[in-house]
Amino acid sequence: MGTWDGGPFDNDTAADFCGDLDEAAAGEREGIIRGALIRVIDTAGYLEAPESEEAVAAALVSAQCPGGEAPDPAHGPEEPLPDLTGLRDLALQALDRVMADPSELMDLWAESDGGPWRANIRRLQNVLLPQQPGKQLSLS
């Protein structure tokens, strides 16, 4: 089963991506995440689902932002990650691209109950948005 739920780590591709991060040298992890984000952002044509699912890196970036949630320990990376907050803008752009046509992952979720998946993407986007001093973002 390739996808088992609507969370950012609830699919085989995301689990494999996190495994690759764990196997990489500590100094290479940020570059792997950056590369996954840029591949998604730079896709002008049809965005395939596996590349979109690797945009799970946005969840890793958001976990280090105020209001972000730590990844599920069963499917997220086990090894420590460097400071990824400098990738917030790239992560936000990648999520925007995943949600824009043409996107296979968006199409696949449109064929089933994609409401929870879309809500998870919106929550990640809200966490990644720059906060104005003194303002609290709603995560719903």
N, CA, C and O atoms as a GROMACS GRO file, in nm:
protein
  560
    1MET      N    1   0.085  -0.117   0.000
    1MET     CA    2   0.000   0.000   0.000
    1MET      C    3   0.089   0.123   0.000
    1MET      O    4   0.168   0.142   0.093
    2GLY      N    5   0.079   0.207  -0.101
    2GLY     CA    6   0.167   0.321  -0.116
    2GLY      C    7   0.134   0.439  -0.026
    2GLY      O    8   0.225   0.508   0.020
    3THR      N    9   0.006   0.463   0.000
    3THR     CA   10  -0.037   0.574   0.086
    3THR      C   11  -0.137   0.517   0.185
    3THR      O   12  -0.230   0.446   0.147
    4TRP      N   13  -0.118   0.549   0.312
    4TRP     CA   14  -0.208   0.493   0.411
    4TRP      C   15  -0.284   0.599   0.490
    4TRP      O   16  -0.374   0.565   0.566
    5ASP      N   17  -0.249   0.726   0.472
    5ASP     CA   18  -0.323   0.833   0.539
    5ASP      C   19  -0.284   0.967   0.477
    5ASP      O   20  -0.198   0.971   0.388
    6GLY      N   21  -0.347   1.075   0.522
    6GLY     CA   22  -0.328   1.205   0.460
    6GLY      C   23  -0.218   1.290   0.519
    6GLY      O   24  -0.199   1.404   0.477
    7GLY      N   25  -0.145   1.238   0.616
    7GLY     CA   26  -0.037   1.316   0.678
    7GLY      C   27   0.085   1.321   0.588
    7GLY      O   28   0.098   1.242   0.495
    8PRO      N   29   0.176   1.415   0.615
    8PRO     CA   30   0.292   1.434   0.526
    8PRO      C   31   0.388   1.316   0.523
    8PRO      O   32   0.467   1.304   0.428
    9PHE      N   33   0.384   1.229   0.622
    9PHE     CA   34   0.474   1.114   0.624
    9PHE      C   35   0.401   0.982   0.602
    9PHE      O   36   0.459   0.875   0.620
   10ASP      N   37   0.274   0.988   0.564
   10ASP     CA   38   0.190   0.869   0.556
   10ASP      C   39   0.187   0.807   0.417
   10ASP      O   40   0.080   0.775   0.365
   11ASN      N   41   0.305   0.790   0.358
   11ASN     CA   42   0.315   0.724   0.228
   11ASN      C   43   0.455   0.665   0.214
   11ASN      O   44   0.549   0.708   0.282
   12ASP      N   45   0.467   0.567   0.127
   12ASP     CA   46   0.595   0.497   0.110
   12ASP      C   47   0.707   0.591   0.064
   12ASP      O   48   0.821   0.578   0.111
   13THR      N   49   0.677   0.683  -0.025
   13THR     CA   50   0.780   0.773  -0.077
   13THR      C   51   0.838   0.859   0.034
   13THR      O   52   0.960   0.876   0.043
   14ALA      N   53   0.752   0.915   0.120
   14ALA     CA   54   0.798   0.998   0.231
   14ALA      C   55   0.880   0.916   0.330
   14ALA      O   56   0.982   0.962   0.380
   15ALA      N   57   0.835   0.794   0.358
   15ALA     CA   58   0.910   0.707   0.449
   15ALA      C   59   1.048   0.675   0.392
   15ALA      O   60   1.147   0.676   0.465
   16ASP      N   61   1.054   0.647   0.262
   16ASP     CA   62   1.184   0.621   0.197
   16ASP      C   63   1.272   0.745   0.200
   16ASP      O   64   1.393   0.735   0.223
   17PHE      N   65   1.213   0.863   0.177
   17PHE     CA   66   1.287   0.988   0.180
   17PHE      C   67   1.349   1.009   0.318
   17PHE      O   68   1.466   1.048   0.329
   18CYS      N   69   1.272   0.982   0.423
   18CYS     CA   70   1.324   0.997   0.559
   18CYS      C   71   1.434   0.895   0.587
   18CYS      O   72   1.532   0.925   0.656
   19GLY      N   73   1.420   0.776   0.533
   19GLY     CA   74   1.526   0.676   0.547
   19GLY      C   75   1.653   0.720   0.478
   19GLY      O   76   1.763   0.699   0.530
   20ASP      N   77   1.639   0.782   0.360
   20ASP     CA   78   1.756   0.835   0.290
   20ASP      C   79   1.824   0.945   0.371
   20ASP      O   80   1.946   0.952   0.375
   21LEU      N   81   1.744   1.030   0.436
   21LEU     CA   82   1.802   1.133   0.522
   21LEU      C   83   1.880   1.072   0.636
   21LEU      O   84   1.989   1.118   0.669
   22ASP      N   85   1.824   0.968   0.696
   22ASP     CA   86   1.892   0.902   0.807
   22ASP      C   87   2.024   0.839   0.765
   22ASP      O   88   2.120   0.836   0.843
   23GLU      N   89   2.030   0.789   0.643
   23GLU     CA   90   2.152   0.724   0.594
   23GLU      C   91   2.257   0.823   0.547
   23GLU      O   92   2.374   0.788   0.535
   24ALA      N   93   2.216   0.946   0.520
   24ALA     CA   94   2.310   1.048   0.469
   24ALA      C   95   2.396   1.101   0.583
   24ALA      O   96   2.357   1.100   0.699
   25ALA      N   97   2.513   1.148   0.545
   25ALA     CA   98   2.600   1.213   0.644
   25ALA      C   99   2.531   1.338   0.695
   25ALA      O  100   2.455   1.402   0.622
   26ALA      N  101   2.556   1.373   0.819
   26ALA     CA  102   2.489   1.487   0.882
   26ALA      C  103   2.501   1.614   0.798
   26ALA      O  104   2.405   1.690   0.788
   27GLY      N  105   2.616   1.638   0.739
   27GLY     CA  106   2.638   1.758   0.661
   27GLY      C  107   2.567   1.760   0.526
   27GLY      O  108   2.565   1.863   0.459
   28GLU      N  109   2.509   1.648   0.485
   28GLU     CA  110   2.441   1.639   0.356
   28GLU      C  111   2.289   1.651   0.367
   28GLU      O  112   2.221   1.667   0.265
   29ARG      N  113   2.235   1.645   0.487
   29ARG     CA  114   2.089   1.638   0.505
   29ARG      C  115   2.017   1.763   0.456
   29ARG      O  116   1.914   1.752   0.389
   30GLU      N  117   2.069   1.881   0.488
   30GLU     CA  118   2.003   2.003   0.441
   30GLU      C  119   2.002   2.008   0.288
   30GLU      O  120   1.901   2.047   0.229
   31GLY      N  121   2.112   1.969   0.224
   31GLY     CA  122   2.118   1.969   0.078
   31GLY      C  123   2.018   1.874   0.015
   31GLY      O  124   1.962   1.904  -0.091
   32ILE      N  125   1.994   1.760   0.078
   32ILE     CA  126   1.897   1.664   0.027
   32ILE      C  127   1.757   1.726   0.033
   32ILE      O  128   1.679   1.714  -0.061
   33ILE      N  129   1.726   1.790   0.144
   33ILE     CA  130   1.595   1.852   0.160
   33ILE      C  131   1.580   1.969   0.062
   33ILE      O  132   1.477   1.982  -0.004
   34ARG      N  133   1.684   2.052   0.053
   34ARG     CA  134   1.681   2.164  -0.041
   34ARG      C  135   1.659   2.114  -0.184
   34ARG      O  136   1.578   2.170  -0.258
   35GLY      N  137   1.730   2.008  -0.222
   35GLY     CA  138   1.717   1.953  -0.357
   35GLY      C  139   1.576   1.904  -0.386
   35GLY      O  140   1.524   1.926  -0.495
   36ALA      N  141   1.513   1.837  -0.288
   36ALA     CA  142   1.376   1.789  -0.308
   36ALA      C  143   1.280   1.905  -0.326
   36ALA      O  144   1.188   1.898  -0.409
   37LEU      N  145   1.299   2.011  -0.251
   37LEU     CA  146   1.212   2.129  -0.262
   37LEU      C  147   1.229   2.196  -0.398
   37LEU      O  148   1.132   2.230  -0.464
   38ILE      N  149   1.353   2.213  -0.439
   38ILE     CA  150   1.381   2.282  -0.566
   38ILE      C  151   1.330   2.201  -0.686
   38ILE      O  152   1.279   2.258  -0.782
   39ARG      N  153   1.343   2.068  -0.680
   39ARG     CA  154   1.291   1.984  -0.790
   39ARG      C  155   1.142   2.007  -0.809
   39ARG      O  156   1.094   2.016  -0.922
   40VAL      N  157   1.069   2.017  -0.699
   40VAL     CA  158   0.925   2.039  -0.707
   40VAL      C  159   0.896   2.179  -0.760
   40VAL      O  160   0.812   2.196  -0.849
   41ILE      N  161   0.962   2.278  -0.706
   41ILE     CA  162   0.940   2.417  -0.748
   41ILE      C  163   0.971   2.436  -0.896
   41ILE      O  164   0.898   2.506  -0.965
   42ASP      N  165   1.076   2.373  -0.944
   42ASP     CA  166   1.121   2.391  -1.082
   42ASP      C  167   1.044   2.310  -1.185
   42ASP      O  168   1.070   2.323  -1.304
   43THR      N  169   0.951   2.227  -1.142
   43THR     CA  170   0.873   2.146  -1.236
   43THR      C  171   0.767   2.234  -1.301
   43THR      O  172   0.671   2.276  -1.236
   44ALA      N  173   0.784   2.260  -1.430
   44ALA     CA  174   0.691   2.347  -1.503
   44ALA      C  175   0.571   2.267  -1.556
   44ALA      O  176   0.460   2.319  -1.561
   45GLY      N  177   0.594   2.144  -1.595
   45GLY     CA  178   0.486   2.062  -1.650
   45GLY      C  179   0.417   1.983  -1.542
   45GLY      O  180   0.402   2.029  -1.428
   46TYR      N  181   0.375   1.864  -1.580
   46TYR     CA  182   0.302   1.776  -1.488
   46TYR      C  183   0.393   1.732  -1.374
   46TYR      O  184   0.500   1.675  -1.398
   47LEU      N  185   0.353   1.759  -1.252
   47LEU     CA  186   0.430   1.724  -1.134
   47LEU      C  187   0.386   1.586  -1.087
   47LEU      O  188   0.272   1.566  -1.045
   48GLU      N  189   0.478   1.490  -1.095
   48GLU     CA  190   0.449   1.352  -1.057
   48GLU      C  191   0.431   1.340  -0.906
   48GLU      O  192   0.487   1.419  -0.829
   49ALA      N  193   0.354   1.241  -0.863
   49ALA     CA  194   0.325   1.220  -0.721
   49ALA      C  195   0.450   1.196  -0.637
   49ALA      O  196   0.462   1.256  -0.529
   50PRO      N  197   0.546   1.112  -0.680
   50PRO     CA  198   0.662   1.090  -0.593
   50PRO      C  199   0.739   1.218  -0.560
   50PRO      O  200   0.784   1.235  -0.446
   51GLU      N  201   0.755   1.306  -0.657
   51GLU     CA  202   0.825   1.430  -0.630
   51GLU      C  203   0.745   1.515  -0.532
   51GLU      O  204   0.801   1.580  -0.444
   52SER      N  205   0.613   1.515  -0.548
   52SER     CA  206   0.527   1.588  -0.456
   52SER      C  207   0.537   1.531  -0.315
   52SER      O  208   0.544   1.606  -0.217
   53GLU      N  209   0.538   1.400  -0.306
   53GLU     CA  210   0.546   1.337  -0.175
   53GLU      C  211   0.679   1.367  -0.107
   53GLU      O  212   0.686   1.373   0.016
   54GLU      N  213   0.783   1.386  -0.185
   54GLU     CA  214   0.911   1.426  -0.126
   54GLU      C  215   0.907   1.570  -0.074
   54GLU      O  216   0.995   1.611   0.000
   55ALA      N  217   0.805   1.644  -0.114
   55ALA     CA  218   0.789   1.778  -0.059
   55ALA      C  219   0.752   1.767   0.089
   55ALA      O  220   0.729   1.868   0.156
   56VAL      N  221   0.748   1.643   0.139
   56VAL     CA  222   0.736   1.620   0.282
   56VAL      C  223   0.848   1.692   0.357
   56VAL      O  224   0.837   1.718   0.477
   57ALA      N  225   0.954   1.724   0.285
   57ALA     CA  226   1.062   1.802   0.347
   57ALA      C  227   1.007   1.931   0.406
   57ALA      O  228   1.061   1.983   0.503
   58ALA      N  229   0.900   1.982   0.348
   58ALA     CA  230   0.838   2.103   0.404
   58ALA      C  231   0.792   2.077   0.546
   58ALA      O  232   0.799   2.166   0.631
   59ALA      N  233   0.744   1.956   0.574
   59ALA     CA  234   0.702   1.924   0.709
   59ALA      C  235   0.821   1.922   0.804
   59ALA      O  236   0.809   1.960   0.920
   60LEU      N  237   0.937   1.879   0.755
   60LEU     CA  238   1.057   1.881   0.837
   60LEU      C  239   1.100   2.023   0.868
   60LEU      O  240   1.146   2.051   0.978
   61VAL      N  241   1.087   2.113   0.771
   61VAL     CA  242   1.121   2.254   0.792
   61VAL      C  243   1.022   2.314   0.890
   61VAL      O  244   1.061   2.384   0.984
   62SER      N  245   0.893   2.287   0.870
   62SER     CA  246   0.791   2.347   0.956
   62SER      C  247   0.801   2.298   1.100
   62SER      O  248   0.762   2.370   1.192
   63ALA      N  249   0.853   2.178   1.120
   63ALA     CA  250   0.868   2.125   1.256
   63ALA      C  251   0.960   2.212   1.339
   63ALA      O  252   0.952   2.211   1.462
   64GLN      N  253   1.048   2.287   1.274
   64GLN     CA  254   1.142   2.373   1.345
   64GLN      C  255   1.091   2.517   1.357
   64GLN      O  256   1.162   2.603   1.409
   65CYS      N  257   0.970   2.542   1.310
   65CYS     CA  258   0.912   2.676   1.314
   65CYS      C  259   0.811   2.684   1.428
   65CYS      O  260   0.758   2.581   1.470
   66PRO      N  261   0.785   2.804   1.480
   66PRO     CA  262   0.682   2.818   1.583
   66PRO      C  263   0.549   2.761   1.535
   66PRO      O  264   0.503   2.795   1.426
   67GLY      N  265   0.489   2.677   1.614
   67GLY     CA  266   0.362   2.616   1.577
   67GLY      C  267   0.376   2.488   1.498
   67GLY      O  268   0.276   2.421   1.472
   68GLY      N  269   0.497   2.453   1.458
   68GLY     CA  270   0.519   2.330   1.382
   68GLY      C  271   0.512   2.208   1.471
   68GLY      O  272   0.537   2.215   1.592
   69GLU      N  273   0.479   2.096   1.410
   69GLU     CA  274   0.471   1.970   1.483
   69GLU      C  275   0.586   1.880   1.445
   69GLU      O  276   0.627   1.876   1.329
   70ALA      N  277   0.638   1.810   1.542
   70ALA     CA  278   0.744   1.712   1.514
   70ALA      C  279   0.688   1.602   1.426
   70ALA      O  280   0.571   1.565   1.440
   71PRO      N  281   0.770   1.549   1.336
   71PRO     CA  282   0.722   1.440   1.251
   71PRO      C  283   0.692   1.315   1.332
   71PRO      O  284   0.749   1.294   1.439
   72ASP      N  285   0.603   1.235   1.281
   72ASP     CA  286   0.569   1.108   1.343
   72ASP      C  287   0.696   1.026   1.360
   72ASP      O  288   0.766   1.000   1.263
   73PRO      N  289   0.727   0.986   1.483
   73PRO     CA  290   0.853   0.913   1.505
   73PRO      C  291   0.860   0.780   1.432
   73PRO      O  292   0.970   0.729   1.407
   74ALA      N  293   0.746   0.722   1.399
   74ALA     CA  294   0.748   0.593   1.328
   74ALA      C  295   0.788   0.608   1.182
   74ALA      O  296   0.846   0.516   1.125
   75HIS      N  297   0.757   0.723   1.120
   75HIS     CA  298   0.781   0.738   0.977
   75HIS      C  299   0.871   0.855   0.942
   75HIS      O  300   0.918   0.864   0.828
   76GLY      N  301   0.896   0.945   1.034
   76GLY     CA  302   0.985   1.058   1.010
   76GLY      C  303   1.130   1.016   1.029
   76GLY      O  304   1.156   0.902   1.067
   77PRO      N  305   1.223   1.107   1.003
   77PRO     CA  306   1.364   1.073   1.022
   77PRO      C  307   1.396   1.048   1.168
   77PRO      O  308   1.338   1.111   1.257
   78GLU      N  309   1.488   0.957   1.192
   78GLU     CA  310   1.531   0.925   1.328
   78GLU      C  311   1.656   1.004   1.366
   78GLU      O  312   1.676   1.035   1.484
   79GLU      N  313   1.738   1.038   1.269
   79GLU     CA  314   1.862   1.109   1.296
   79GLU      C  315   1.835   1.259   1.308
   79GLU      O  316   1.742   1.310   1.245
   80PRO      N  317   1.915   1.330   1.388
   80PRO     CA  318   1.894   1.475   1.403
   80PRO      C  319   1.915   1.548   1.270
   80PRO      O  320   1.997   1.510   1.187
   81LEU      N  321   1.837   1.654   1.254
   81LEU     CA  322   1.847   1.737   1.134
   81LEU      C  323   1.910   1.871   1.170
   81LEU      O  324   1.896   1.918   1.283
   82PRO      N  325   1.978   1.932   1.075
   82PRO     CA  326   2.034   2.066   1.100
   82PRO      C  327   1.921   2.169   1.106
   82PRO      O  328   1.805   2.136   1.083
   83ASP      N  329   1.957   2.291   1.138
   83ASP     CA  330   1.860   2.400   1.137
   83ASP      C  331   1.811   2.419   0.994
   83ASP      O  332   1.889   2.452   0.905
   84LEU      N  333   1.683   2.398   0.973
   84LEU     CA  334   1.623   2.407   0.839
   84LEU      C  335   1.538   2.532   0.821
   84LEU      O  336   1.475   2.550   0.717
   85THR      N  337   1.535   2.620   0.921
   85THR     CA  338   1.444   2.735   0.913
   85THR      C  339   1.480   2.828   0.798
   85THR      O  340   1.394   2.905   0.754
   86GLY      N  341   1.601   2.823   0.747
   86GLY     CA  342   1.638   2.902   0.631
   86GLY      C  343   1.573   2.853   0.503
   86GLY      O  344   1.582   2.919   0.399
   87LEU      N  345   1.509   2.737   0.508
   87LEU     CA  346   1.441   2.679   0.392
   87LEU      C  347   1.290   2.705   0.392
   87LEU      O  348   1.218   2.650   0.310
   88ARG      N  349   1.244   2.788   0.484
   88ARG     CA  350   1.099   2.813   0.496
   88ARG      C  351   1.039   2.858   0.362
   88ARG      O  352   0.937   2.804   0.320
   89ASP      N  353   1.100   2.955   0.297
   89ASP     CA  354   1.044   3.008   0.173
   89ASP      C  355   1.040   2.900   0.065
   89ASP      O  356   0.940   2.888  -0.007
   90LEU      N  357   1.147   2.822   0.053
   90LEU     CA  358   1.148   2.713  -0.046
   90LEU      C  359   1.040   2.610  -0.014
   90LEU      O  360   0.972   2.561  -0.104
   91ALA      N  361   1.025   2.577   0.113
   91ALA     CA  362   0.925   2.479   0.152
   91ALA      C  363   0.785   2.529   0.120
   91ALA      O  364   0.701   2.453   0.073
   92LEU      N  365   0.760   2.656   0.145
   92LEU     CA  366   0.630   2.714   0.114
   92LEU      C  367   0.605   2.714  -0.037
   92LEU      O  368   0.495   2.681  -0.081
   93GLN      N  369   0.706   2.749  -0.116
   93GLN     CA  370   0.694   2.746  -0.262
   93GLN      C  371   0.667   2.604  -0.311
   93GLN      O  372   0.587   2.584  -0.403
   94ALA      N  373   0.734   2.505  -0.250
   94ALA     CA  374   0.713   2.366  -0.292
   94ALA      C  375   0.570   2.322  -0.263
   94ALA      O  376   0.508   2.257  -0.347
   95LEU      N  377   0.517   2.357  -0.147
   95LEU     CA  378   0.379   2.320  -0.116
   95LEU      C  379   0.282   2.391  -0.209
   95LEU      O  380   0.183   2.332  -0.252
   96ASP      N  381   0.310   2.517  -0.240
   96ASP     CA  382   0.225   2.589  -0.336
   96ASP      C  383   0.224   2.518  -0.470
   96ASP      O  384   0.120   2.508  -0.535
   97ARG      N  385   0.340   2.468  -0.513
   97ARG     CA  386   0.350   2.398  -0.642
   97ARG      C  387   0.275   2.266  -0.640
   97ARG      O  388   0.210   2.230  -0.737
   98VAL      N  389   0.284   2.193  -0.528
   98VAL     CA  390   0.212   2.066  -0.515
   98VAL      C  391   0.062   2.089  -0.528
   98VAL      O  392  -0.009   2.003  -0.581
   99MET      N  393   0.014   2.202  -0.481
   99MET     CA  394  -0.130   2.232  -0.483
   99MET      C  395  -0.175   2.299  -0.612
   99MET      O  396  -0.294   2.329  -0.627
  100ALA      N  397  -0.085   2.323  -0.706
  100ALA     CA  398  -0.119   2.389  -0.832
  100ALA      C  399  -0.126   2.287  -0.946
  100ALA      O  400  -0.050   2.190  -0.948
  101ASP      N  401  -0.215   2.311  -1.039
  101ASP     CA  402  -0.222   2.226  -1.159
  101ASP      C  403  -0.102   2.252  -1.249
  101ASP      O  404  -0.055   2.365  -1.256
  102PRO      N  405  -0.054   2.152  -1.316
  102PRO     CA  406  -0.091   2.012  -1.309
  102PRO      C  407  -0.009   1.938  -1.203
  102PRO      O  408   0.114   1.945  -1.202
  103SER      N  409  -0.078   1.868  -1.114
  103SER     CA  410  -0.014   1.797  -1.004
  103SER      C  411  -0.082   1.662  -0.984
  103SER      O  412  -0.200   1.655  -0.950
  104GLU      N  413  -0.009   1.556  -1.006
  104GLU     CA  414  -0.064   1.422  -0.992
  104GLU      C  415  -0.115   1.396  -0.851
  104GLU      O  416  -0.222   1.338  -0.833
  105LEU      N  417  -0.041   1.439  -0.751
  105LEU     CA  418  -0.082   1.413  -0.613
  105LEU      C  419  -0.213   1.484  -0.582
  105LEU      O  420  -0.301   1.427  -0.518
  106MET      N  421  -0.227   1.606  -0.628
  106MET     CA  422  -0.352   1.679  -0.608
  106MET      C  423  -0.466   1.607  -0.680
  106MET      O  424  -0.576   1.596  -0.626
  107ASP      N  425  -0.440   1.558  -0.800
  107ASP     CA  426  -0.542   1.484  -0.875
  107ASP      C  427  -0.581   1.355  -0.803
  107ASP      O  428  -0.700   1.321  -0.794
  108LEU      N  429  -0.482   1.283  -0.751
  108LEU     CA  430  -0.511   1.158  -0.681
  108LEU      C  431  -0.596   1.182  -0.557
  108LEU      O  432  -0.690   1.107  -0.530
  109TRP      N  433  -0.564   1.286  -0.482
  109TRP     CA  434  -0.643   1.316  -0.362
  109TRP      C  435  -0.781   1.367  -0.398
  109TRP      O  436  -0.874   1.352  -0.319
  110ALA      N  437  -0.797   1.428  -0.515
  110ALA     CA  438  -0.929   1.475  -0.558
  110ALA      C  439  -1.021   1.356  -0.588
  110ALA      O  440  -1.143   1.370  -0.582
  111GLU      N  441  -0.963   1.241  -0.620
  111GLU     CA  442  -1.040   1.122  -0.651
  111GLU      C  443  -1.090   1.049  -0.527
  111GLU      O  444  -1.176   0.962  -0.537
  112SER      N  445  -1.038   1.084  -0.410
  112SER     CA  446  -1.081   1.021  -0.285
  112SER      C  447  -1.113   1.130  -0.185
  112SER      O  448  -1.128   1.247  -0.222
  113ASP      N  449  -1.124   1.094  -0.060
  113ASP     CA  450  -1.152   1.194   0.043
  113ASP      C  451  -1.025   1.270   0.073
  113ASP      O  452  -0.953   1.238   0.168
  114GLY      N  453  -0.998   1.371  -0.007
  114GLY     CA  454  -0.875   1.448   0.008
  114GLY      C  455  -0.885   1.564   0.104
  114GLY      O  456  -0.788   1.638   0.120
  115GLY      N  457  -0.999   1.582   0.169
  115GLY     CA  458  -1.015   1.694   0.262
  115GLY      C  459  -0.911   1.696   0.372
  115GLY      O  460  -0.850   1.800   0.396
  116PRO      N  461  -0.888   1.585   0.441
  116PRO     CA  462  -0.785   1.584   0.547
  116PRO      C  463  -0.644   1.611   0.492
  116PRO      O  464  -0.564   1.677   0.557
  117TRP      N  465  -0.615   1.560   0.372
  117TRP     CA  466  -0.483   1.584   0.312
  117TRP      C  467  -0.466   1.733   0.283
  117TRP      O  468  -0.363   1.792   0.316
  118ARG      N  469  -0.567   1.793   0.221
  118ARG     CA  470  -0.560   1.937   0.191
  118ARG      C  471  -0.549   2.018   0.320
  118ARG      O  472  -0.477   2.118   0.324
  119ALA      N  473  -0.619   1.978   0.425
  119ALA     CA  474  -0.611   2.048   0.553
  119ALA      C  475  -0.469   2.039   0.610
  119ALA      O  476  -0.418   2.136   0.666
  120ASN      N  477  -0.405   1.924   0.594
  120ASN     CA  478  -0.266   1.909   0.641
  120ASN      C  479  -0.172   2.000   0.563
  120ASN      O  480  -0.082   2.061   0.621
  121ILE      N  481  -0.192   2.010   0.432
  121ILE     CA  482  -0.108   2.098   0.350
  121ILE      C  483  -0.128   2.244   0.392
  121ILE      O  484  -0.032   2.318   0.407
  122ARG      N  485  -0.253   2.284   0.411
  122ARG     CA  486  -0.280   2.422   0.454
  122ARG      C  487  -0.217   2.451   0.591
  122ARG      O  488  -0.164   2.560   0.612
  123ARG      N  489  -0.222   2.354   0.682
  123ARG     CA  490  -0.160   2.371   0.814
  123ARG      C  491  -0.010   2.392   0.800
  123ARG      O  492   0.046   2.480   0.864
  124LEU      N  493   0.054   2.312   0.716
  124LEU     CA  494   0.198   2.329   0.693
  124LEU      C  495   0.227   2.466   0.632
  124LEU      O  496   0.322   2.533   0.672
  125GLN      N  497   0.145   2.507   0.535
  125GLN     CA  498   0.165   2.638   0.473
  125GLN      C  499   0.153   2.749   0.577
  125GLN      O  500   0.234   2.843   0.577
  126ASN      N  501   0.054   2.741   0.665
  126ASN     CA  502   0.036   2.843   0.768
  126ASN      C  503   0.156   2.852   0.862
  126ASN      O  504   0.197   2.961   0.901
  127VAL      N  505   0.211   2.738   0.897
  127VAL     CA  506   0.327   2.736   0.985
  127VAL      C  507   0.448   2.798   0.916
  127VAL      O  508   0.529   2.865   0.980
  128LEU      N  509   0.460   2.776   0.788
  128LEU     CA  510   0.576   2.826   0.713
  128LEU      C  511   0.568   2.974   0.680
  128LEU      O  512   0.671   3.036   0.652
  129LEU      N  513   0.449   3.032   0.681
  129LEU     CA  514   0.436   3.174   0.652
  129LEU      C  515   0.511   3.257   0.756
  129LEU      O  516   0.508   3.224   0.874
  130PRO      N  517   0.577   3.363   0.712
  130PRO     CA  518   0.645   3.449   0.809
  130PRO      C  519   0.542   3.512   0.903
  130PRO      O  520   0.437   3.559   0.859
  131GLN      N  521   0.574   3.513   1.031
  131GLN     CA  522   0.485   3.572   1.129
  131GLN      C  523   0.522   3.717   1.153
  131GLN      O  524   0.639   3.754   1.160
  132GLN      N  525   0.419   3.799   1.165
  132GLN     CA  526   0.443   3.937   1.203
  132GLN      C  527   0.460   3.941   1.355
  132GLN      O  528   0.390   3.869   1.426
  133PRO      N  529   0.551   4.022   1.405
  133PRO     CA  530   0.570   4.031   1.550
  133PRO      C  531   0.438   4.059   1.622
  133PRO      O  532   0.363   4.147   1.582
  134GLY      N  533   0.413   3.983   1.727
  134GLY     CA  534   0.294   4.004   1.806
  134GLY      C  535   0.169   3.938   1.753
  134GLY      O  536   0.063   3.948   1.816
  135LYS      N  537   0.177   3.870   1.638
  135LYS     CA  538   0.060   3.804   1.578
  135LYS      C  539   0.071   3.653   1.597
  135LYS      O  540   0.180   3.598   1.587
  136GLN      N  541  -0.039   3.589   1.623
  136GLN     CA  542  -0.046   3.444   1.631
  136GLN      C  543  -0.119   3.394   1.506
  136GLN      O  544  -0.223   3.447   1.469
  137LEU      N  545  -0.064   3.293   1.443
  137LEU     CA  546  -0.130   3.233   1.327
  137LEU      C  547  -0.228   3.126   1.371
  137LEU      O  548  -0.202   3.054   1.468
  138SER      N  549  -0.337   3.115   1.304
  138SER     CA  550  -0.431   3.008   1.325
  138SER      C  551  -0.384   2.888   1.245
  138SER      O  552  -0.354   2.900   1.126
  139LEU      N  553  -0.378   2.773   1.308
  139LEU     CA  554  -0.332   2.652   1.238
  139LEU      C  555  -0.449   2.572   1.182
  139LEU      O  556  -0.428   2.462   1.131
  140SER      N  557  -0.568   2.623   1.188
  140SER     CA  558  -0.682   2.549   1.136
  140SER      C  559  -0.722   2.598   1.001
  140SER      O  560  -0.817   2.546   0.942
   0.00000   0.00000   0.00000
